[in-house]
Amino acid sequence: MKAKVSKVKEILSHLLVKDFIEEGFRFKRSDFLFKKNVGKNLVECYFDFYKFPIGRVEYNFNFQFTIFEIEALRREVLKRIGSEYRPSSNVILVEGDFEPGICLKEWKFRNAFTRKIWETEADMAIFQETKATLVKNFFPILPSLSTLENLQNFILQDFERSAHLNLNFSGLLALKLKDKQSFIDFLDFVKLRIGYEEMGEDHFFKQFIDGVVDL
């Protein structure tokens, strides 16, 4: 029997909903979306499903964190540089962030990581891998990324690891960290990572960085 998205969702629901609820999430079945409020902040986990004509279904999951203070600062920066503000997540984690051989690659490769389902007996092991990745790797670090203070502490502990975990660009810069030197050190790290010196003066990221610094 060929794999179906509806069947994949059914199996994932059976395996995962209880774990998410225990972490304080609510489940919107129609969108296959898990949401959790932490004060004014929001944590969301959504799954993407891809149906292929050859009878294969692929899926992956993503976590998005919207932190109230960061979003307010991003709105101010965009206004300063004359860009339109649209609500956005500040921090993004994808399943590929914890996959050996994938996690050290560029964002586009980590983001493209998917689990492949053919509806065979072996596929159940793939679903169990997803559950294990969520419970062992993602759930333990959610508190570190769900509030501004905890996120600042997380970044200060390890610049490289926090950047590796794909903090969204606006979140990276808008934090301002806890003191001027920490912000300067982290800003230098980000500039090096994105090739800041090679950007033209009209490059959006360069304007955004300058807008944050000028606040």
Residue, then its C-alpha position, 0 to 999 in steps of 0.5 A: m500500500k502506498a503511503k498517505v499523508s493522512k496515515v502519516k499524520e494519524i501515526l504521528s498523532h498517536l505517538l506525539v500528542k501526549d508528549f507535547i501535552e505533557e510539555g504544556f502544548r495544545f494541539k490544533r489537529s487541522d493544521f497539525l500544529f502544537k502551540k504553547n504560551v510562555g507569558k507573552n511569548l509563543v512557542e510553536c511546533y509545526f510539521d510539513f508533509y510532502k506527498f510524492p507521485i511514486g507513493r512516498v510521503e516525507y515530513n519534518f518538524n520545525f519549532q518557532f519561538t516568538i519573544f515579545e521583547i525581541e519582536a517589539l525591538r525588531r518592529e522599531v529597527l524596521k521602522r528606522i530603516g524604512s522597511e515594512y514590519r510583519p510579525s515573525s518568529n525570532v528563533i527557529l529550530v528545525e529537525g535537521d539541527f540534531e541530525p548527524g551529517i546534517c547539523l553542521k551544514e548550511w541552513k538550507f540543508r538542515n531545513a531540507f532534512t525530511r523523514k521518508i515514509w513508504e508505508t512499510e514495517a520498517d517505517m515505524a522505526i522512522f516515526q520512533e526516531t522522530k519521537a526520540t529526537l523531540v523528547k531527547n534533543f528538543f524538549p530539554i532546551l525549550p525553556s532556554l529559548s522561550t524567554l528573553e532572559n533565558l535566551q540571553n543566558f543561552i547565547l552567552q554560554d556559547f555563541e557558536r552553539s546558539a548560532h548553530l541552532n538557527l536563531n533567526f537573524s532578528g532575534l540574534l541581533a535584537l537581544k542586545l544581551k546583558d551588557k555592552q561588551s557581550f553585545i559587541d562580542f556577539l555582534d562581531f561573531v555574527k558579522l564574521r559568520i554572515g560575511y558582513e564586510e562583503m555586503g554592499e551598503d544597501h544590503f538589507f542585513k547590513q542595514f538591519i545590523d546598523g539599525v540595531v546598533d544605532l538604537 
